Amino acid sequence: MSEPNGETFDVVILGGGSGGYAAALRAVQLDLSVALIEKGKLGGTCLHNGCIPTKALLHAAEIADQTRDSEQFGIKAELVGIDMSGVNAYKDGVIARLYKGLQGMIKGAKITVVEGAGKLVGPNTVEVDGARYTGRNVILATGSYARTLPGLEIDGERVITSDHALTLDRVPASAIVLGGGVIGVEFASVWRSFGVDVTIIEALPRLVAAEDEESSKALERAFRKRGITFKTGKRFEKVEHTESGVKVTIEGGDTFEAELLLVAVGRGPVTADLGYEEQGVKIDRGFVLTDERLRTGVPNVYAVGDIVPGLQLAHRGFQQGIFVAEEIAGRNPAVIDENGIPRVTYSDPELASVGLTEARAKEQYGADKIKTYNYNLGGNGKSQILKTAGFVKLVRVVDGPVVGLHMVGARVGELVGEAQLIFNWEAYPAEVAQLIHAHPTQSEALGEAHLALAGKPLHAHA
């Protein structure tokens, strides 16, 4: 690894979340000297108050459901209650182990870690507490925060964000979730499993509106069955405090009361007051604009992760960090295809997808050029064992490759690895159909769907 020459690093990275630390680790592998600046904890949102803690809560919720429903499997068990201190101890233990591992990796890589809030004070200089760090290249990776709506004040007690929800020391009797996107439906799913009376309010016409319409409808059916109430196509108007909690009014005058309101209306980019615009970095609604190679337009200044318009996913930021490190090192990496990034919603049931929705495929290729196929998990042995319902939906170009894969059901997030290979390798149904899938697994559903779309269905009609 080359040492900084005259206090100049090869790369200065502002932000130590998924994108920032991935860039740092890859850069030192490529013999570049690195300064990594982070005001909080290494690992960022994903590790500390995003992906990891929410998925730990979702697993605890799954255990609660399995205990409650164990008799259908011939197991006599009783759900006595939810011990939130125990749930939080489990969650925090997972985070602590991963955090310790990340700290060890960063230390072992001989990265110069700078603790403190950084600001871009020159096109190649970041200032932290009066000290300046100059880099031949700068990577902006400052992440995101939990958004709210104009006039909607977060008090951290009755009106909360996902950050507060992750540290609740009690199970509320009732909750209103404002926002039916990924974060909103995941928390709604957890709380319902914990016995909470949950209502989701979503301004768009359906839950998880970014997903394929059939996936949304399947999730809505499952939520109705689970007793989760939701109102779609209605905008939030106001929230008032009551003696026992909150009262929310939506468009049309309908009101809902609950113990607390979770504001889950998405995450905003952390870019304000960091000197970006003053140094010529172009900003649009808070997001840093880049080209396909993640260049900001300011020479040798790049941006990665949640501050770049697009999917706000840890694995996207992670891959972008690796990409930029390789770009700086002159490796000329392949441009990241945003459509090829897998998406998973870890509710019950799970949603997983990669590629184009049916609607987007028809827009891009023409309605007459698109063919779809749905394989119902009712025909899959492992799904029957798990007692899950759902489907695998394929979207293909007529006489062409599969351009979209959409899955609903328990554990389908684990199938998205094969789905992304199918999409990214532009596979034809017949090519996937000849692959052998282990029995009994849910991955067989992917194989059978492709068999059917290739014109040789075994357990279903094409």
Residue pairs with C-beta under 8 A, 6 or more apart in sequence:
1 28
1 31
1 32
1 33
1 110
2 10
2 31
2 32
2 33
3 33
4 33
4 35
4 112
7 133
7 134
8 134
8 135
8 136
9 33
9 34
9 35
9 112
9 133
9 134
9 135
9 136
10 27
10 32
10 33
10 34
10 135
10 136
10 137
10 328
11 23
11 24
11 27
11 32
11 33
11 34
11 35
11 135
11 136
11 137
11 138
11 139
11 325
11 328
12 34
12 35
12 37
12 124
12 125
12 126
12 133
12 134
12 135
12 137
12 138
12 139
13 20
13 23
13 24
13 34
13 35
13 36
13 37
13 138
13 139
13 141
14 20
14 37
14 118
14 120
14 126
14 138
14 139
14 140
14 141
14 142
14 274
15 37
15 38
15 44
15 139
15 140
15 141
15 142
15 143
15 305
16 24
16 36
16 37
16 38
16 40
16 41
16 42
16 43
16 44
16 113
16 141
17 43
17 44
17 45
17 46
17 47
17 141
17 143
17 305
17 306
17 314
17 317
18 43
18 44
18 46
18 47
18 305
18 314
18 315
18 317
18 318
18 321
19 139
19 141
19 143
19 304
19 305
19 306
19 317
19 318
19 320
19 321
20 36
20 38
20 44
20 139
20 141
20 304
20 305
20 321
21 36
21 42
21 43
21 44
21 102
21 106
21 321
22 317
22 318
22 319
22 320
22 321
22 322
22 325
23 139
23 141
23 304
23 320
23 321
23 322
23 324
23 325
24 34
24 36
24 106
24 109
24 111
24 321
24 325
25 105
25 106
25 109
25 111
26 321
26 322
26 325
26 326
27 34
27 325
27 328
27 329
28 34
28 109
28 110
28 111
29 109
29 325
30 325
30 326
30 328
30 329
30 331
31 329
32 325
32 328
32 329
33 112
34 111
34 112
35 111
35 112
35 114
35 126
35 133
35 135
36 42
36 106
36 111
36 112
36 113
36 114
37 114
37 116
37 118
37 126
37 128
37 133
38 44
38 113
38 114
38 115
39 115
39 116
39 117
39 118
40 48
41 47
41 48
41 99
42 99
42 102
42 103
42 106
42 113
43 98
43 99
43 102
44 50
44 143
45 51
45 143
45 144
45 267
45 306
45 314
46 52
46 314
46 317
47 95
47 98
47 99
47 102
48 95
48 99
49 162
49 163
49 166
50 162
50 314
51 314
52 94
52 95
52 98
53 91
53 94
53 95
53 166
54 162
54 166
54 183
54 186
54 187
54 190
54 346
55 346
56 90
56 91
56 94
56 95
57 87
57 91
57 166
57 190
58 186
58 189
58 190
58 346
58 347
58 348
60 87
60 90
60 91
60 190
61 189
61 190
61 193
61 194
61 348
62 193
62 348
64 79
64 82
64 193
64 194
65 193
65 348
67 77
67 78
67 79
68 79
70 76
70 77
71 77
72 387
82 171
82 194
82 195
84 168
84 169
84 170
84 171
85 169
88 167
88 169
91 166
106 113
114 128
114 131
114 133
116 128
116 129
117 128
117 129
118 126
118 127
118 128
118 133
118 274
119 126
119 127
119 128
119 273
119 274
119 275
120 126
120 138
120 140
120 274
120 275
120 276
120 278
120 279
120 281
121 127
121 132
121 275
121 279
122 134
122 279
123 138
123 279
123 280
123 298
123 299
123 300
123 301
124 134
124 135
124 136
124 137
124 138
124 300
124 301
125 132
125 133
125 134
125 135
125 138
126 132
126 133
126 135
126 138
127 133
135 300
136 300
137 300
137 301
137 302
137 328
138 300
138 301
138 302
139 301
139 302
139 303
139 304
139 321
139 324
140 271
140 274
140 276
140 281
140 288
140 296
140 301
140 302
140 303
140 304
140 307
141 303
141 304
141 305
141 307
141 317
141 321
142 269
142 270
142 271
142 274
142 307
143 269
143 270
143 305
143 306
143 307
144 267
144 268
144 269
144 270
144 305
144 306
144 307
144 312
145 267
145 268
145 270
146 161
146 162
146 163
146 263
146 264
146 267
146 268
147 263
147 265
147 266
147 267
147 268
148 154
148 161
148 263
148 265
149 178
149 236
149 263
149 265
151 238
152 159
152 236
152 239
152 263
153 159
154 160
154 161
154 164
154 263
156 164
157 260
158 241
158 245
158 246
158 259
158 260
158 261
159 239
159 246
159 260
159 261
159 263
160 260
160 261
160 262
160 263
161 262
161 263
161 264
162 183
162 187
162 262
162 264
165 187
165 262
171 191
171 194
171 195
171 196
172 191
172 196
172 258
172 259
172 260
173 196
173 197
173 259
174 196
174 197
174 198
174 199
174 245
174 257
174 258
174 259
174 260
175 188
175 191
175 196
175 197
175 198
175 199
175 258
175 259
175 260
175 261
175 262
176 198
176 199
176 200
176 201
176 246
176 248
176 256
176 258
176 260
176 261
176 262
177 184
177 185
177 187
177 188
177 198
177 199
177 200
177 201
177 261
177 262
177 264
178 184
178 201
178 236
178 248
178 261
178 262
178 263
178 264
178 265
179 200
179 201
179 202
179 263
179 264
179 265
179 266
180 200
180 201
180 202
180 204
180 206
180 207
180 208
180 209
180 230
180 232
181 202
181 208
181 209
181 210
181 264
181 265
181 266
182 208
182 345
183 264
183 266
183 267
184 200
184 202
184 262
184 264
185 200
185 207
185 208
185 219
185 223
185 345
185 347
186 345
186 346
186 347
187 262
187 264
188 198
188 200
188 223
188 228
188 230
188 347
189 223
189 228
189 346
189 347
189 348
191 198
192 198
192 226
192 227
192 228
193 348
197 258
198 228
198 229
199 228
199 229
199 230
199 231
199 256
199 258
200 207
200 223
200 228
200 229
200 230
200 231
201 230
201 231
201 234
201 236
201 248
201 250
201 256
202 209
202 230
202 231
202 232
202 233
202 234
203 233
203 234
203 235
203 236
204 232
204 233
205 232
205 233
206 213
206 216
206 217
206 220
206 232
207 216
207 219
207 220
207 223
207 230
207 232
208 215
208 216
208 219
208 345
208 351
209 216
210 343
211 343
211 345
211 351
211 353
211 357
211 406
212 353
212 357
212 358
212 359
212 393
212 395
212 404
212 406
213 357
213 358
213 359
214 358
214 374
214 391
214 393
214 406
215 351
215 353
215 393
215 406
215 407
215 408
218 349
218 390
218 391
218 408
219 345
219 347
219 349
219 351
219 408
220 230
222 348
222 349
222 389
223 230
226 348
231 250
231 254
231 256
234 250
234 251
234 252
234 254
235 250
235 251
236 248
236 250
236 251
237 249
237 250
237 251
238 248
238 249
239 246
239 247
239 248
239 249
239 261
240 246
240 247
240 249
241 247
242 257
244 257
244 259
245 257
245 258
245 259
245 260
246 257
246 258
246 259
246 260
246 261
247 255
247 256
247 257
248 255
248 256
248 257
248 258
248 261
249 255
250 256
266 312
267 306
267 312
268 286
269 286
269 287
269 288
269 306
269 307
270 306
270 307
271 283
271 286
271 287
271 288
271 307
272 286
276 283
276 288
277 283
279 298
279 301
280 297
280 298
281 288
281 296
281 297
281 298
281 301
281 303
282 288
282 289
282 296
282 297
283 289
284 309
286 307
287 307
287 308
287 309
288 296
288 303
288 307
288 308
289 296
289 297
289 309
290 296
290 297
290 302
290 303
290 308
291 297
292 335
292 336
293 323
293 327
293 335
294 302
294 303
294 304
294 308
294 320
294 323
294 324
294 327
295 301
295 302
296 302
296 303
302 324
302 327
302 328
304 317
304 320
304 321
304 323
304 324
305 316
305 317
305 320
305 321
306 312
306 317
308 320
310 316
310 338
311 338
311 341
311 343
313 341
313 343
315 341
315 342
316 336
316 338
316 341
319 336
319 341
320 336
322 333
323 333
323 336
326 332
326 333
327 333
337 424
339 354
339 355
339 356
339 423
340 354
340 355
340 420
340 423
340 424
341 354
341 420
342 352
342 353
342 354
342 416
342 417
342 419
342 420
343 351
343 352
343 353
343 354
343 416
344 350
344 351
344 352
344 353
344 412
344 413
344 416
345 351
345 352
346 413
348 410
349 388
349 389
349 390
349 408
349 409
349 410
349 412
350 407
350 408
350 409
350 410
350 411
350 412
350 413
351 406
351 407
351 408
351 412
352 406
352 407
352 412
352 413
352 415
352 416
352 419
353 404
353 405
353 406
353 407
353 416
353 419
354 404
354 405
354 416
354 419
354 420
354 423
355 395
355 402
355 403
355 404
355 405
355 419
355 423
356 364
356 395
356 403
356 404
357 395
357 404
357 406
358 370
358 372
358 393
358 395
358 404
360 404
361 370
361 395
361 397
361 403
361 404
362 370
365 397
365 403
368 398
369 397
369 398
369 400
370 395
370 396
370 397
370 398
371 395
371 396
371 397
371 398
371 453
372 393
372 394
372 395
372 396
373 393
373 394
373 396
373 449
373 452
373 453
373 462
374 391
374 392
374 393
374 449
375 391
375 392
375 393
375 394
375 445
375 448
375 449
375 452
375 460
376 390
376 391
376 460
377 383
377 388
377 389
377 390
377 391
377 392
377 409
377 442
377 445
378 384
378 389
379 445
379 448
379 459
379 460
380 440
380 442
380 444
380 445
380 448
381 439
381 440
381 444
382 440
382 441
382 442
382 444
383 389
383 390
383 409
383 410
383 442
383 445
385 440
386 410
386 411
386 442
388 409
388 410
388 411
389 409
390 407
390 408
390 409
390 410
390 412
391 407
391 408
391 409
392 405
392 406
392 407
392 412
392 415
392 445
392 446
392 449
393 404
393 405
393 406
393 407
393 449
394 402
394 404
394 405
394 429
394 449
394 450
394 453
395 402
395 403
395 404
395 405
395 406
396 402
396 403
396 428
396 429
396 453
397 403
400 428
401 426
401 427
401 428
402 422
402 423
402 427
402 428
402 429
402 432
402 450
402 453
403 423
404 423
405 416
405 419
405 422
405 423
405 446
407 415
407 416
407 419
407 445
409 442
411 442
412 442
414 442
415 442
415 443
415 445
415 446
418 443
418 446
419 446
421 427
422 432
422 446
422 450
428 454
429 450
429 451
429 453
429 454
430 450
430 454
432 446
432 447
432 450
432 454
433 447
433 450
433 451
433 453
433 454
433 456
435 447
436 447
437 443
437 444
437 446
437 447
438 444
448 457
448 458
448 459
448 460
451 457
451 458
452 460
452 461
452 462
453 462
455 462
456 462
